[in-house]
């Protein structure tokens, strides 16, 4: 059963303001109604929707409404919604929705895009109405729901867990860093206490990074992962990433070979840093201590190319086609599965796709691996 947060009798826009004039008609409807931005994130629900779910507009912001959809129906409904957003075709879905008393009832949700005079979509407007209780209808849906169930469980866990963890982790990290600064400012003190605080900060940072990766996975699966492309100097970005990572790997040498200067691409700097950091961290992880990791940047046929080369255990030919699949993990030379969730390369590939680029791998067992990032030059 969902808790009620504040008043749920006011149909307000999700920024807390009263609904605009174009939403007044929705506000007066007895049926559940909503509106979304062109990208599919909800920004208005009417009083009937809030009353039915026992929640308020703020709890339904963005994709918050999906938490009220029955678990076995959620992934299929989200995929249908994203398909309509991408194609511009009307959205229709039959699903179970949680009421204020905690029960789930079958509903039919329909939404259509609204366009301006130039034919550009400016919003989506939808309505949710109850379906008659029909055992035959429920039985007809059962096979489809069973097929979606396993995928939905993993999607739901990733999306909800990652979203809910971000707030507490931000507070925890902030307080841990404050404590670290205060201890470092003091003279004397117990060295073991300092090490304990340093460990607390390091592990909180690690957990925070993992949470963001899990959220990326959920956004990929639901079609919500986005990048902001701007002109950037790829040479400067690669140099900075290597320079900042080297102190974190005292037992390895990160060597950069930059065959070009001022290599410009259209990219999202934070996301490209994320991809490069992941590849370098993997190279170090699978390489023996003291072994060099070589990062190379060069231009080739109007493309910017970054390679990350290690001399570790390598990857079998059988495993290579599956490397960029979600949750796939490589086995070590002794046959054991290596540590990790198997999502880093999955996210890297999705980010490269969003950059109109690609990621490739070449590897020979016991000789090492080379991962290559290819981006179009400006």
Secondary structure as UniProt FT lines:
FT   STRAND          12..13
FT   TURN            14..15
FT   HELIX           21..23
FT   HELIX           24..27
FT   STRAND          32..36
FT   TURN            38..39
FT   STRAND          42..45
FT   HELIX           47..53
FT   HELIX           57..60
FT   HELIX           64..68
FT   HELIX           71..87
FT   STRAND          91..98
FT   TURN            100..101
FT   STRAND          104..115
FT   TURN            117..118
FT   STRAND          121..130
FT   HELIX           135..185
FT   HELIX           191..221
FT   TURN            222..223
FT   STRAND          230..233
FT   HELIX           234..246
FT   TURN            247..248
FT   TURN            250..251
FT   STRAND          253..258
FT   STRAND          264..267
FT   HELIX           269..285
FT   TURN            289..290
FT   STRAND          292..300
FT   TURN            301..302
FT   STRAND          303..309
FT   HELIX           317..320
FT   TURN            321..324
FT   TURN            326..327
FT   TURN            333..334
FT   HELIX           344..354
FT   TURN            355..356
FT   STRAND          358..364
FT   TURN            365..367
FT   STRAND          368..377
//
